Every structure is written in structure tokens, then in C-alpha cells.
Amino acid sequence: MTTHAPRFVLFEPTHPGNVGAAARAIKTMGFHDLALVNPVGHPDPEARARSSGALDVLESARVAGTLADALDGCGFIVGASARHRRLGMPELDPRECAAEVLRACAARPAAIVFGPERAGLTNDELDLCQALVYIPANPAYSSLNLAAAVQLIAWELRAAQGVVLDTPPPESPPAGVEDMDLFYEHLERVLLASGFLDTGNPRNLMRRLRRLFNRSRLDQNELNILRGILTSLAPGSGRRDWTGPP
């Protein structure tokens, strides 16, 4: 049995009607945790009309200015895509995604992130994810409505609730997105000071390192060990104002 509800995150949705329809989609499957990042025109009469009985979910949705804020408190994060991505992260089908999300919810909330209707999630948003859920569709016409994608994943989560095996609670909860961001900042400071990271173009290497550690799905104890190693190698580097060894 899960102890936390999955969170459905809509990143910068542009059509209010889709927001309302997404609220309806998750409520019909028994879920309620909806987060919106920079939604256009929220709250909007069209969203309220399309929610059709799920107004409670729509009105209680958390509204955030950044994706990181919308994911606050989450451990396992999955980005949704209608196409394959070569990103070096695990790619799950919707059924696999549902099972993984429910297992993760035993320790702390897990989230599924859906991108804007026109372009989907960019690499910057996917940097916060540990896995990708690929929704297979007609390759000749793979355009999937946002609310339909939310409904599909919500249905798989509901179906999986009856079949996911009970697992013992983890020794340590998964590291949260905010703690991972602090770790990446810490790691970048140490790598820059050591000369390993190119000061002229640090972004590419740091993105690869993010993908590496995101695949590992670190727990809090493991993250503390890594930050302890960094501090041991570069005393004082855990502070954001640290600029390198004296």
C-alpha cells in the first residue's frame, strides 16, 4: 500500500481547457495531487468548466513559478514524452512507469511531469527527472492531447495499485529534488576549483553528471556520503559563497 499520492505536474500548460480536463482525468482515477507551473490564465473560466466535477482538484492545485518548486518534497520524478529521447536515462512504458511510481510513493511523493502542449519538456526540465515515460503512439501522428496523456498515466496508476507487490520501507528515503540541486551546486563548485571542469563551458559536463546521478536514484544517506566526500576533499565547499581553496 502506498503512503503518498502521486503528483501530476503540468509544466507551463498553454490551454486552460487542458488544465481543467487534466484535473478531471486524475480525479476519475482516484488521485488529487495536481501542480501547475506558470499556467496561462489561471484561474480561468474554461478550466473550471472543463474540470466538470473535479473543481476541488483544480482549486487545490499548487501553482509554482518553477518546476523545482512544483516538485518540492518529491523523490522519484518521471518526465513524460510522446517520442523517444536519447538522454541516457531509463525509459519506461506507461505500465512500468506506474509500478515504479507507486513503489517510490512508499517512501515519499513521486511525480510525473508533463510538458507544454506544443513542444513538450526540454532538456532543462528533464535534468530534474530520474526516468522518462514514453507513451507509444502512431509514429505517423504522435500528437497526444495533454489531458489524454494525463488520463492514460492516471489509468495505469489506478490499475497498478492492485498489483504492485508490497515492499519493505527503504532504509533511507530517496533524496529530494531540492537536496539533489544543492549537491549538484556543491559538486560544480569543487570541480571548478579543481580545474577539472572547464570554466568556459561547464554546462555539458554537469548535465551528463546530473543524468549519471539521477539514474542512480540516490537515497538521503547516499547523498550525505557524497557531500561528505566533497567537503573532505575541499573543506568549506559546502557553502554557496565558497570560491575555492585559500
PAZAPA-4460 file (N, C-alpha, C; in steps of 0.05 Angstrom, whole numbers, plus 32768, in hexadecimal, padded with zeros to 4 digits):
% residues 246
    n_x    n_y    n_z   ca_x   ca_y   ca_z    c_x    c_y    c_z   seq   type   mol
   8011   7FE8   8000   8000   8000   8000   8012   8019   8000     1      M     A
   800C   802C   7FEF   801B   8044   7FEE   8014   8057   8005     2      T     A
   8027   8067   800E   8021   8079   8024   8021   8096   801A     3      T     A
   8028   809B   8001   8028   80B5   7FF6   801A   80B4   7FDB     4      H     A
   800D   80CA   7FD3   7FFE   80CB   7FBA   8011   80D3   7FA4     5      A     A
   800F   80C8   7F8C   801E   80D2   7F75   8016   80EF   7F6F     6      P     A
   8029   80FE   7F66   8024   811A   7F5F   8025   811D   7F40     7      R     A
   8010   812A   7F35   800F   812F   7F18   8017   814D   7F15     8      F     A
   802D   8151   7F06   8037   816C   7F02   8034   8175   7EE5     9      V     A
   8027   818A   7EE0   8024   8195   7EC5   8037   81AD   7EC3    10      L     A
   804B   81AB   7EB3   805F   81C0   7EB0   8056   81D3   7E9A    11      F     A
   8051   81EC   7EA2   804A   8202   7E90   8035   81FA   7E7B    12      E     A
   801E   81F0   7E84   8008   81EA   7E71   7FFD   8204   7E65    13      P     A
   7FF7   8203   7E4B   7FEF   821C   7E3D   7FD1   821D   7E39    14      T     A
   7FC2   8208   7E3C   7FA6   8208   7E37   7F97   8202   7E51    15      H     A
   7F89   8215   7E5C   7F7A   8211   7E76   7F67   81F9   7E75    16      P     A
   7F5B   81F4   7E5E   7F49   81DD   7E5C   7F57   81C3   7E62    17      G     A
   7F70   81C0   7E59   7F7F   81A8   7E5F   7F85   81A5   7E7D    18      N     A
   7F88   81BB   7E8A   7F8D   81BA   7EA7   7F74   81AF   7EB5    19      V     A
   7F5D   81BA   7EAE   7F44   81B0   7EBA   7F40   8193   7EB4    20      G     A
   7F44   818B   7E9B   7F40   816F   7E93   7F54   815C   7EA1    21      A     A
   7F6C   8166   7EA6   7F80   8156   7EB4   7F77   8151   7ED1    22      A     A
   7F6C   8166   7EDD   7F62   8163   7EF9   7F4C   814E   7EF9    23      A     A
   7F3A   814F   7EE6   7F25   813B   7EE4   7F30   811F   7EE0    24      R     A
   7F45   811D   7ECF   7F51   8103   7EC8   7F5D   80F6   7EE1    25      A     A
   7F6B   8105   7EF2   7F77   80F8   7F09   7F62   80F2   7F1F    26      I     A
   7F4E   8103   7F21   7F39   80FD   7F35   7F2A   80E4   7F2E    27      K     A
   7F24   80DF   7F15   7F15   80C7   7F0D   7F25   80AE   7F13    28      T     A
   7F3F   80B0   7F16   7F4F   8099   7F1D   7F56   8098   7F3B    29      M     A
   7F4B   80AA   7F4A   7F4E   80A9   7F67   7F66   80B9   7F72    30      G     A
   7F71   80CB   7F62   7F88   80DB   7F6B   7F80   80F8   7F6E    31      F     A
   7F92   8107   7F7B   7F8A   8123   7F81   7FA1   8137   7F80    32      H     A
   7FBA   812D   7F80   7FD1   813F   7F83   7FD9   814A   7F68    33      D     A
   7FD1   8163   7F62   7FD7   8170   7F49   7FE8   8189   7F4E    34      L     A
   7FFD   818C   7F3E   800E   81A4   7F40   8010   81B1   7F25    35      A     A
   8010   81CB   7F24   8011   81DA   7F0B   8028   81EE   7F0C    36      L     A
   8039   81ED   7EF7   8050   8200   7EF6   804A   8215   7EE1    37      V     A
   8047   822E   7EEA   8042   8244   7ED8   802B   823F   7EC4    38      N     A
   8014   8237   7ECE   7FFE   8232   7EBB   7FF4   824D   7EAF    39      P     A
   7FEC   824C   7E96   7FE1   8264   7E89   7FC4   8269   7E93    40      V     A
   7FBF   8281   7E9C   7FA4   8289   7EA3   7F98   827B   7EBA    41      G     A
   7FA7   8272   7ECD   7F9C   8263   7EE4   7F96   8277   7EFB    42      H     A
   7F7E   8275   7F08   7F68   8262   7F01   7F58   826D   7EEA    43      P     A
   7F4D   825B   7EDA   7F40   8262   7EC1   7F24   8255   7EC0    44      D     A
   7F10   8264   7EB7   7EF5   8258   7EB5   7EF4   823F   7EA4    45      P     A
   7F04   823D   7E8F   7F04   8226   7E7E   7F0E   820D   7E8D    46      E     A
   7F23   8212   7E9D   7F2E   81FC   7EAE   7F19   81F2   7EC2    47      A     A
   7F0B   8204   7ECE   7EF6   81FD   7EE1   7EE0   81ED   7ED3    48      R     A
   7ED8   81F6   7EBB   7EC3   81E8   7EAC   7ECC   81CC   7EA4    49      A     A
   7EE5   81C9   7E9B   7EEE   81AF   7E91   7EF4   819C   7EA8    50      R     A
   7EF7   81A7   7EC0   7EFD   8194   7ED7   7EE5   8183   7EDD    51      S     A
   7ECD   818C   7ED7   7EB4   817C   7ED8   7EB2   816A   7EF0    52      S     A
   7EAF   8176   7F08   7EAC   8166   7F20   7EC6   8162   7F2F    53      G     A
   7EDD   816A   7F23   7EF7   8168   7F31   7F01   8183   7F39    54      A     A
   7EEE   8195   7F3F   7EF6   81B0   7F46   7F07   81B1   7F5F    55      L     A
   7F02   819E   7F71   7F12   819D   7F8A   7F2F   8197   7F84    56      D     A
   7F35   8186   7F71   7F50   8180   7F69   7F5D   8198   7F5C    57      V     A
   7F4E   81A6   7F4A   7F58   81BD   7F3C   7F5E   81D4   7F50    58      L     A
   7F4C   81D9   7F62   7F4F   81EF   7F75   7F65   81EA   7F8A    59      E     A
   7F6A   81D1   7F90   7F7E   81CA   7FA4   7F9A   81C6   7F97    60      S     A
   7F9C   81C8   7F7D   7FB5   81C3   7F6F   7FCA   81D8   7F79    61      A     A
   7FE2   81CE   7F7E   7FF8   81E0   7F85   8002   81EE   7F6C    62      R     A
   8005   8208   7F6D   800F   8217   7F56   802B   8221   7F5C    63      V     A
   803E   821B   7F4B   805A   8221   7F50   8066   8231   7F39    64      A     A
   807B   8240   7F40   8089   8250   7F2C   809F   8241   7F1E    65      G     A
   80A9   822B   7F2A   80BE   821B   7F1E   80B7   81FD   7F22    66      T     A
   80C3   81ED   7F11   80BE   81D0   7F13   80C9   81C5   7F2D    67      L     A
   80E0   81CF   7F35   80EB   81C6   7F4F   80D8   81CB   7F66    68      A     A
   80CB   81E2   7F66   80B8   81E8   7F7C   80A0   81D5   7F7A    69      D     A
   8097   81CE   7F62   8080   81BC   7F5F   8087   81A0   7F69    70      A     A
   80A1   8199   7F67   80AA   817E   7F6F   80B3   817D   7F8C    71      L     A
   80B0   8192   7F9B   80B9   8193   7FB6   80AE   817B   7FC6    72      D     A
   80C0   816D   7FD3   80B9   8156   7FE3   80B8   813B   7FD5    73      G     A
   80BB   813C   7FBA   80BA   8123   7FAB   80D5   8115   7FAA    74      C     A
   80D4   80FB   7FA8   80ED   80EB   7FA5   80F1   80E2   7F89    75      G     A
   80DF   80D1   7F7F   80E1   80C6   7F64   80D1   80D7   7F51    76      F     A
   80DE   80E0   7F3A   80D1   80F2   7F28   80D3   80E7   7F0B    77      I     A
   80BD   80E5   7EFD   80BC   80DB   7EE2   80B2   80F0   7ECF    78      V     A
   80C0   80F4   7EB9   80B8   8107   7EA4   80A9   80F8   7E8E    79      G     A
   8093   8102   7E85   8083   80F5   7E71   808A   80FF   7E55    80      A     A
   808A   80ED   7E41   8091   80F4   7E26   8081   80E3   7E12    81      S     A
   807A   80EE   7DFC   806C   80DF   7DE7   8080   80D5   7DD2    82      A     A
   809A   80DA   7DD7   80AF   80D0   7DC5   80C7   80C6   7DD4    83      R     A
   80D6   80B5   7DC7   80EE   80AA   7DD4   8103   80C1   7DD6    84      H     A
   8112   80C0   7DEC   8127   80D4   7DF0   8141   80C6   7DF5    85      R     A
   8157   80CF   7DEA   8171   80C5   7DF0   817E   80D5   7E06    86      R     A
   8177   80CF   7E1E   8180   80DF   7E35   8190   80D0   7E4A    87      L     A
   8194   80B6   7E45   81A3   80A7   7E59   8195   80A3   7E73    88      G     A
   817B   80A3   7E73   816C   809E   7E8C   8158   8087   7E86    89      M     A
   8150   8078   7E9B   813D   8062   7E96   8124   806C   7E88    90      P     A
   811A   805D   7E75   8102   8063   7E66   80ED   804D   7E6C    91      E     A
   80D7   8055   7E78   80C2   8042   7E81   80AA   8045   7E6F    92      L     A
   809B   802E   7E6C   8081   8031   7E5F   806D   8038   7E75    93      D     A
   8055   8040   7E6E   8042   8049   7E83   803D   8035   7E9A    94      P     A
   803C   801C   7E93   8038   8008   7EA8   8050   8005   7EBB    95      R     A
   8068   8005   7EAF   8080   8005   7EC0   8082   801E   7ED1    96      E     A
   807A   8034   7EC5   807B   804E   7ED4   8068   804D   7EEC    97      C     A
   8050   8042   7EE8   803D   8041   7EFE   8048   8030   7F15    98      A     A
   8053   801A   7F0F   805E   8008   7F24   8075   8016   7F33    99      A     A
   8087   8023   7F24   809E   8030   7F31   8094   8048   7F42   100      E     A
   8081   8057   7F38   8077   806E   7F47   806A   8065   7F61   101      V     A
   805A   8050   7F60   804D   8047   7F79   8060   803B   7F8D   102      L     A
   8075   802D   7F83   8089   8023   7F95   8097   803B   7FA3   103      R     A
   809E   804F   7F94   80AC   8067   7F9F   809A   8075   7FB3   104      A     A
   8080   8075   7FAF   806E   8083   7FC1   806C   8076   7FDC   105      C     A
   8078   805F   7FE0   8079   8053   7FFA   808B   8063   800D   106      A     A
   809E   8072   8002   80B0   8081   8012   80AA   809F   8013   107      A     A
   80A4   80AB   7FFB   809D   80C7   7FFA   808F   80CC   7FDF   108      R     A
   8082   80E3   7FDC   8073   80E7   7FC3   8085   80E4   7FAA   109      P     A
   8079   80D9   7F95   8086   80D7   7F7B   8076   80E7   7F67   110      A     A
   8082   80F1   7F52   8074   8103   7F3F   8078   80FA   7F22   111      A     A
   8063   8100   7F12   8064   80FD   7EF5   8061   8119   7EEA   112      I     A
   8074   8121   7ED9   8075   813C   7ECF   806D   813B   7EB1   113      V     A
   8059   814C   7EAA   8050   814F   7E8E   8057   816A   7E84   114      F     A
   8063   816B   7E6C   806C   8185   7E61   8057   8194   7E53   115      G     A
   805E   81AC   7E48   804B   81BD   7E39   803F   81AE   7E21   116      P     A
   8028   81B6   7E19   801A   81A8   7E04   8029   81A8   7DE9   117      E     A
   8036   81BE   7DE3   8042   81C1   7DC9   805D   81B3   7DC7   118      R     A
   806E   81B5   7DDB   808A   81AC   7DD8   8092   8196   7DEB   119      A     A
   8083   8192   7E01   808B   817E   7E14   80A1   8188   7E26   120      G     A
   80AD   8175   7E35   80C2   817C   7E48   80DD   8180   7E3A   121      L     A
   80EC   8194   7E42   8107   8198   7E38   811B   818A   7E49   122      T     A
   8134   818A   7E41   814A   817D   7E51   814C   818A   7E6C   123      N     A
   8147   81A4   7E6E   814A   81B1   7E88   8136   81A5   7E9C   124      D     A
   811D   81A0   7E93   8109   8194   7EA5   8110   8177   7EAB   125      E     A
   8119   8169   7E97   811F   814D   7E9B   8138   8148   7EAC   126      L     A
   8148   815D   7EB0   815F   815B   7EC2   8156   8155   7EDF   127      D     A
   813D   815B   7EE6   8132   8156   7F00   8126   813B   7F03   128      L     A
   8125   812B   7EED   8117   8112   7EED   812B   80FA   7EF0   129      C     A
   8121   80E5   7EFC   8131   80CC   7EFE   812B   80B8   7EE8   130      Q     A
   8114   80BC   7EDB   810C   80AA   7EC6   80F9   80B8   7EB3   131      A     A
   80F5   80AC   7E9C   80E3   80B6   7E87   80CD   80A2   7E82   132      L     A
   80B4   80AB   7E80   809F   8099   7E78   8098   809F   7E5B   133      V     A
   809B   808C   7E4A   8095   808F   7E2D   8079   8084   7E28   134      Y     A
   8067   8094   7E1D   804C   808B   7E17   804C   8084   7DF9   135      I     A
   804C   806B   7DF3   804D   8063   7DD6   8033   806B   7DC8   136      P     A
   8036   8077   7DB1   8020   8080   7DA1   8025   807A   7D83   137      A     A
   8013   8081   7D73   8016   807D   7D56   802E   808E   7D4C   138      N     A
   8043   8081   7D42   805B   8091   7D3A   8055   80A5   7D25   139      P     A
   8040   80A0   7D15   8039   80B3   7D00   8029   80CB   7D0B   140      A     A
   801F   80C8   7D24   8010   80DE   7D30   8010   80DA   7D4E   141      Y     A
   8026   80E3   7D5B   802A   80DD   7D77   8021   80F4   7D89   142      S     A
   8012   8107   7D7E   8008   811D   7D8F   7FF3   8113   7DA2   143      S     A
   7FF9   8115   7DBC   7FE7   810C   7DD1   7FDE   8123   7DE2   144      L     A
   7FC4   8127   7DE4   7FBA   813D   7DF5   7FC4   813A   7E11   145      N     A
   7FCA   8151   7E1E   7FD5   8151   7E39   7FC3   8143   7E4C   146      L     A
   7FA9   8149   7E4D   7F97   813C   7E5F   7F95   811E   7E5A   147      A     A
   7F96   8116   7E40   7F95   80FA   7E3A   7FAE   80EB   7E44   148      A     A
   7FC5   80F8   7E42   7FDD   80EC   7E4D   7FDC   80E9   7E6B   149      A     A
   7FD1   80FD   7E79   7FCD   80FC   7E96   7FBA   80E5   7E9D   150      V     A
   7FA4   80E3   7E8D   7F90   80CE   7E92   7F9C   80B2   7E8F   151      Q     A
   7FAD   80AE   7E7B   7FB9   8094   7E76   7FCB   808C   7E8D   152      L     A
   7FDC   809E   7E96   7FEE   8098   7EAC   7FDE   8094   7EC6   153      I     A
   7FCA   80A4   7ECB   7FB9   80A1   7EE3   7FAB   8086   7EE3   154      A     A
   7FA2   807D   7ECB   7F94   8063   7ECA   7FA8   804C   7ED0   155      W     A
   7FC0   804E   7EC6   7FD5   803A   7ECC   7FDB   8039   7EE9   156      E     A
   7FDC   8051   7EF6   7FE2   8051   7F13   7FCB   8044   7F22   157      L     A
   7FB3   804A   7F1A   7F9C   803D   7F28   7F9C   801F   7F25   158      R     A
   7FA2   8016   7F0C   7FA3   7FF9   7F07   7FB9   7FEC   7F17   159      A     A
   7FD0   7FFA   7F19   7FE7   7FEE   7F27   7FE4   7FED   7F45   160      A     A
   7FD2   7FFD   7F50   7FCE   7FFD   7F6D   7FC6   7FE1   7F77   161      Q     A
   7FB9   7FD2   7F66   7FB0   7FB8   7F6F   7FC5   7FA2   7F6B   162      G     A
   7FDB   7FA7   7F5D   7FEE   7F92   7F57   800A   7F98   7F61   163      V     A
   8010   7FB0   7F69   802C   7FB6   7F73   8030   7FA6   7F8C   164      V     A
   8046   7F98   7F8D   804D   7F88   7FA4   8055   7F9A   7FBB   165      L     A
   804D   7F91   7FD4   8056   7FA0   7FEB   8074   7F9D   7FEE   166      D     A
   8081   7FB3   7FF4   809E   7FB3   7FF8   80A4   7FBF   8013   167      T     A
   80B8   7FB6   8020   80BF   7FC2   803A   80C8   7FDF   8036   168      P     A
   80C4   7FEF   804A   80CC   800B   8047   80EB   800D   8044   169      P     A
   80F5   8020   8035   8112   8022   8031   8120   802A   804A   170      P     A
   813A   8023   804C   814A   802A   8063   814B   8049   8066   171      E     A
   814C   8056   804F   814D   8074   804F   813B   807D   8038   172      S     A
   812C   8093   803C   811B   809D   8027   812B   80A7   800F   173      P     A
   811E   80A7   7FF8   812C   80B3   7FE0   8133   80D0   7FE5   174      P     A
   8149   80D8   7FD9   8151   80F4   7FDB   813D   8105   7FCC   175      A     A
   8135   811C   7FD7   8122   812D   7FC9   812F   813F   7FB5   176      G     A
   811F   814A   7FA3   812A   815A   7F8E   8139   8172   7F98   177      V     A
   8130   817E   7FAE   813F   8195   7FB9   815A   818E   7FC4   178      E     A
   815C   8176   7FD0   8176   816D   7FDA   8189   8165   7FC3   179      D     A
   817E   815A   7FAE   818E   8153   7F97   8199   816D   7F8A   180      M     A
   8189   8182   7F89   8193   819B   7F7D   81AA   81A6   7F8E   181      D     A
   81A8   81A5   7FA8   81BE   81AE   7FB9   81D7   819E   7FB4   182      L     A
   81D3   8183   7FB0   81EA   8172   7FAB   81F7   817A   7F90   183      F     A
   81E7   817F   7F7B   81F3   8186   7F61   8202   81A0   7F63   184      Y     A
   81F7   81B3   7F72   8205   81CD   7F76   8220   81C8   7F84   185      E     A
   821F   81B7   7F99   8237   81B1   7FA8   824C   81A3   7F96   186      H     A
   8243   8190   7F87   8255   8181   7F74   8261   8194   7F60   187      L     A
   8251   81A6   7F55   825B   81B8   7F41   8270   81CB   7F4C   188      E     A
   826C   81D4   7F65   8280   81E6   7F72   829B   81D7   7F75   189      R     A
   8299   81BE   7F7E   82B2   81AF   7F82   82C0   81A9   7F68   190      V     A
   82B1   81A2   7F53   82BD   819B   7F3A   82C9   81B4   7F2C   191      L     A
   82BC   81CB   7F30   82C7   81E4   7F25   82E1   81EB   7F33   192      L     A
   82E1   81E9   7F4E   82F9   81F0   7F5D   8311   81DD   7F57   193      A     A
   830A   81C4   7F51   831F   81B0   7F4B   832C   81B3   7F30   194      S     A
   831D   81C2   7F1E   8326   81C5   7F03   831C   81AF   7EF0   195      G     A
   830D   819C   7EFB   8303   8186   7EEA   82ED   8190   7ED8   196      F     A
   82DD   81A3   7EE2   82C6   81AD   7ED2   82CF   81C6   7EC3   197      L     A
   82C9   81C6   7EA9   82D0   81DD   7E98   82BF   81F5   7E9F   198      D     A
   82CB   820A   7EA9   82BC   8222   7EB1   82AE   822F   7E9A   199      T     A
   82B8   822A   7E82   82AB   8237   7E6B   8292   8228   7E61   200      G     A
   8290   820E   7E68   8279   81FF   7E5F   8273   81E8   7E73   201      N     A
   8269   81F0   7E8B   8265   81DB   7E9F   824B   81CC   7E9B   202      P     A
   8238   81D7   7E8B   821D   81CD   7E8A   821B   81B0   7E80   203      R     A
   822A   81AA   7E6B   8228   818F   7E5F   8230   8179   7E72   204      N     A
   8247   817D   7E7F   8250   8168   7E92   823D   8166   7EAA   205      L     A
   8234   817C   7EB4   8222   817B   7ECB   8208   816E   7EC4   206      M     A
   81FF   8172   7EAB   81E6   8164   7EA3   81EB   8146   7EA2   207      R     A
   8202   813D   7E98   8208   8121   7E98   820A   8115   7EB4   208      R     A
   8216   8124   7EC6   8218   811B   7EE2   81FC   811A   7EEF   209      L     A
   81EB   812E   7EE9   81D0   812C   7EF3   81C2   8112   7EEA   210      R     A
   81C5   810C   7ED0   81B8   80F4   7EC6   81C3   80DB   7ED4   211      R     A
   81DD   80DB   7ED9   81EA   80C4   7EE6   81DE   80C0   7F02   212      L     A
   81DE   80D5   7F12   81D4   80D2   7F2D   81B6   80CF   7F2E   213      F     A
   81A7   80DB   7F1B   818A   80D8   7F1B   8183   80BB   7F15   214      N     A
   8192   80AE   7F04   818D   8091   7EFE   8191   8080   7F17   215      R     A
   81A3   8089   7F29   81A9   807A   7F41   8192   807B   7F56   216      S     A
   8181   8091   7F54   816C   8094   7F67   8176   8093   7F84   217      R     A
   8188   80A5   7F8A   8195   80A5   7FA4   8181   80A7   7FBB   218      L     A
   8186   809A   7FD1   8177   809E   7FE9   8185   80B4   7FFA   219      D     A
   8178   80BC   8010   8183   80D2   801F   819E   80CC   802C   220      Q     A
   81A1   80B3   8035   81BB   80AB   8041   81D1   80AC   802C   221      N     A
   81CC   80A2   8014   81E0   80A2   7FFF   81E8   80BE   7FF7   222      E     A
   81D3   80CF   7FF6   81D9   80EB   7FEF   81EB   80F8   8005   223      L     A
   81E5   80F3   801E   81F5   80FE   8033   8212   80F5   8032   224      N     A
   8215   80DB   802A   8230   80D1   8027   8240   80E0   8011   225      I     A
   8232   80E4   7FFA   823F   80F1   7FE4   8246   810E   7FEB   226      L     A
   8234   811C   7FF9   823A   8137   8001   8250   8138   8016   227      R     A
   8251   8123   8027   8267   8121   803A   8282   811E   802D   228      G     A
   8282   810D   8017   829B   8109   8008   82A4   8124   7FFC   229      I     A
   8292   8132   7FF0   8299   814C   7FE4   82A4   815F   7FF8   230      L     A
   8298   8160   8010   82A1   8172   8025   82BC   816A   802F   231      T     A
   82C1   814F   8030   82DB   8145   8039   82F1   814D   8025   232      S     A
   82EB   814B   800B   82FE   8152   7FF7   8303   8170   7FF5   233      L     A
   82EE   817F   7FFA   82F0   819C   7FF8   82E1   81A9   8010   234      A     A
   82EF   81AB   8026   82E2   81B6   803F   82D5   81D1   803A   235      P     A
   82BD   81D4   8043   82AE   81ED   8040   829E   81EE   8027   236      G     A
   82A1   81DB   8015   8294   81DC   7FFB   8275   81D9   7FFC   237      S     A
   826B   81D0   8013   824E   81CD   8015   8240   81E8   8017   238      G     A
   824F   81FE   801C   8242   8218   801D   8240   8224   8001   239      R     A
   822A   8231   7FFC   8225   823C   7FE1   8237   8253   7FDB   240      R     A
   8243   8260   7FEF   8255   8277   7FEA   8272   826E   7FE7   241      D     A
   8277   8253   7FE8   8292   8249   7FE6   829C   824D   7FC9   242      W     A
   82B4   8257   7FC6   82BF   825C   7FAB   82D8   824C   7FA6   243      T     A
   82DF   823B   7FB7   82F7   822A   7FB3   830A   822B   7FCB   244      G     A
   831E   8219   7FCB   8330   8218   7FE1   8340   8232   7FE4   245      P     A
   8348   8239   7FFC   8357   8252   8000   8373   8250   7FF3   246      P     A
***
